[in-house]
């Protein structure tokens, strides 16, 4: 999925609504997939820095949830090495086609899948990386619980964005709203209900990162 420059239907600086149903998200990204990478050509270092926060080791298994065109996949592959497992899941076929066009399918196994029902066995992975995902989920608590299901106890989740909430809101010309799921007071209890403990939270102009650990 990755971050937005445009807004999805009913999507703003923290607002959620019916535009977050999978068919709406798929339609939005499908129309924009072909030029998505050209809209954000300089995000590579930010993605690499976000991946580094997961503390991946050689041989680990990791999922890029809502991988979009796969911009995080090279950094994830570099972190886990040739013996590791990298999965990239997205519900928009056109985004995955762009990932293949960019050659990023060489870094990962790409899955056409919704994060509400991942084709991954329980506890199979060590970590999940999710860029720009949480604000566009149909059922955030359930979807976060599904991400927890596929990660072993003690594994990590990185909710990432290359710019912070205020900077993103300013880019869109919209105010931050109290119901923004990415705000720490909203995010921490939701993660806790979904099987995660929030251990690090950074929201600054140049980066947004919420790092959580899977409960045992």
N, C-alpha and C positions, 0 to 999 in steps of 0.2 A: 504494500500500500504506500508506505512512505508519506512524506509530508505534502500538504496542499499549498498551492498558491491561489488557485480558485477555491470557491467554497462548494461543497456538495449541497444538494437540496437540504434545507433545514439545518445546515451546519454553519456554525459561527465560532466565536471565541468562547467555547465551552458549552454552547447549546447543543442539545441532542433532540432528535425527533424522528418522524417516520422516514426521513431521508436516509437513515442509517440501516434500513432493511437491506439484506444482501443484494437484491435485484437492483436497488437504487445505486448502491456503491459500485456494483459491477458495471452498470450503465455509465456512471460518471467516469470511472477509470478507463473503461473500454474506449470511450470517445477521445481520451487524452493520451493513451498509452504511446502512440507513435512518436510524440514529441516530448514525452515526460522527461527523459534524461537531459535533453537540451535546455529544459527550463531550469535545471539545478545542476549546472556543470561543475561546480566547485565544492561539492559536499563530501568528496571522497575522504579527505583528512578527518572531517568531523565524524563520519561513520566509523573510520578506523579507530578513532579515540573512544567512541561509544562501545565498540566491540571489545576493546582492551579492558574496559571496566568489568567485563564478565569473568576475567581471570581464567580463561580457557587454557587447557593443557593439551599437549600432543595426545591424540587418540580419543579425545572427548567427542561426544555427540551433541549437536546443537541444531536448533530449528530457528530459521528466520521466518517469523509469523507475519503474514502480510508482506511478503518479500518484494512485491511490485516487480520492477525491472531488475532486481537483484543487485543493487548497488552495495549492499553489505556483504554479499557472498564472497568476494575475493578476500576480504579481511577475515571473515569467519574461517575460510579454508586455510589461510596462512596461520591462524591461531591454533587450529587442531591438527594441522599437518596432513600428510597423505594417508596416515592410518586412522584419522578421525572420520566422523560422519557429519555431513552438512546437508540439511534439508531446507528447501525453500518452498513455502506454501503460500498460495494466493488464490482468491476466488475469481479473479478476472483473467480469462484466457489470453486476452490481448497483452496484458502486462507480462505474462510468462513468455509469450512469443517474442516480446522485446528483449527479455532476459536471454533468450536463445540467440536472437539476432546479435546481441552484444557479446556472445561467447561465454556468458556467465553460467550456462548449464554445465560447463567443464568443471566448475567449482563445487557443484551441488546436485543433488537429486531434486528436481522440481516437481511439486505436487499441486494439482488443481484441486484445492480443498478449502473449505470454510473452517475457521478456527472453532466453530461450534461443534465440529465432529471431525477430529483429525484421524487419519488412517495410520496411527502410531500406537504401539502397545504401551501399557502402563509403565511408567518409570524408565522408559527406554533412553531418555536423553539426560544430559548434564546441564543444559541451559537452553533458554529461549531469548532471542533478540527480537524486539518488536519496535519498529520505527514508525511513528505517526499512526499507530493502530488504535489505541484505546478509545479515542473520541469518535470512532466510526464503527463501533461494535453494536450489534443489535441487542445484545444482552450482556453487558460488561461483566457482572458477577459470574454468570454461568460460563462465559467465554474464558475468563481468567481461571476459573476452576478447571476448565478443559486443558488449558496450558499447564496447570499444576499437575494434572493427571499424567501427562506424558514425561514429566521430569522427576528424577529420583529425589528422595529426601536430601536436603542440603544443596540441591541444585539451584541455579540462579535464573532470574528473569530481569532483563534490562528493557524498560520502557523508555524509548529514546526519541529525541527530536533535535535536529541540528541548530534550532534556535529556540529560545524560551517562550513561555506563554505570552508575556507582554509584547515581545517583539513580533510574534506571530499575529497577535490581535491587531497590532499597529499596521502590519503589512496588509491586513484585510480591511482596515478602517473600522474595526468593531471593538467595543469595550470587552474587557474580561467580565465574566458573569459569575455569581456565587456558586452556581451549580456546575462549574467546570470540573469534570471528573479528574483532570490532571492536577488540580490543586491538592496539596498535601492533606488538608483536613478531610477531603472527600476520598482521596485515593487510599490513604492508610487503612481505614476500616474496611473498605471494599476489598482490598487485597487480603486482609486478615480473614474475612469471611470466605475467601476463595482459596485459602490454603497457603498464603504467602505472608512473610514478615518483611515489611519495608525496612531496609537497613541503610539506605543512602538516598537523599533527595537533593537534587540540584536544579534550580530554575533561574537561569541568568540569560542575558541577551544572546550569548553565543552557544548556549547548550541547555537542553532539558534532559534530565536523567533521573529515573526512579529505579533503584536497584533493590530487588527483593530476593529473599531466600525461601526455598520450598520447605515447609514444615515437615518434620519426621512423622 
